[in-house]
Amino acid sequence: MKKLTYWLFLLLIVCTAPLYAQELTVWCSGGLMPVIQQVATRWEDRSGIGLHIEAAPSMGDTPQSIPQRLAHRQHADVLIMVDAGIRPLVKKGWVEERDKVVLANSRIAMAVPAGDPVPDISSTDRLRSVLLQVGSVAYSDSASGLYVSQQLFQRLGIAPQMAAKSRMIQAIPVGKIVAAHQVDIGFQQLSELQAVPGLTIVGLLPQEVQQITLYSAIPLKNSQPQSRSFIHYLASGEVADVIREEGMEPLNFSH
């Protein structure tokens, strides 16, 4: 009887789940993933078109990254990613620059495990002091992490001191490593850190050493025509409100 009840329950889920005659595959990097997850159902309900959303870093050599997926001829309709990562895709002929729609600016923040003391990073000098004192630091393998490892530490004049206690996190959110107390502090886009429980966001990097990352959406060549409709929706005022809620600055949106 228990087995029969179980299978009837699964059948009920299948029968009541929304069925879409058409589905778009969307690859989204971490910065805008919280936004896309919030608005996906709204789009599906209004358009009658389903969304299959997969997390995909904008750059890097992991199999999950957008460049690697495209190199292995995996299929997608829409890419939502760091704008700087689009030009290499244009050169390879996978996308057209003219189809790109700019969506948002994002800033880098610092986080510590929940319950740990919250350091003061309100100035460049104080940030430098904090980094020299902590035992371990994590950053992503995407745009924010590349900036932290290749520019921030150098600009602060502490690159040699940070080399031995810093680690790049591939394919998973830096916030999860922080929340698990595997490192003392972590850097990533504010929107990505906000989506992870179990940590405390210290704040944004000081303005003098902040890095603003631009995010855009673009359809792949030969993608379904509805891809452009979805991208147009992402540039709407309704989605702009969600972008603000997630700690980013909406750009190029229509009312």
Buried (B, 14 or more C-beta within 10 A) or exposed (E): EEEEEEEEEEEEEEEEEEEBEEBBBBBBBBBBBBBBBBBBEEBBEEBEBBBEBBBBBBBBEBEBBBBBBBEEEBEBBBBBBBBBBBEBBBEEEBBEEEBBBBBBBBBBBBBBBEEBEEBEBEEBEEBBBBBEEBEBBBBBBBBBBBBBBEEBBEEBEBBEBBEEBBBBBBBBBBBBBBBEBBBBBBBBBBBBBBBBEBBBBBBBBBEEBEBEBBBBBBBBEEBBEBBBEBBEBBBBEBBBEBBEEBBBBBBEBEE
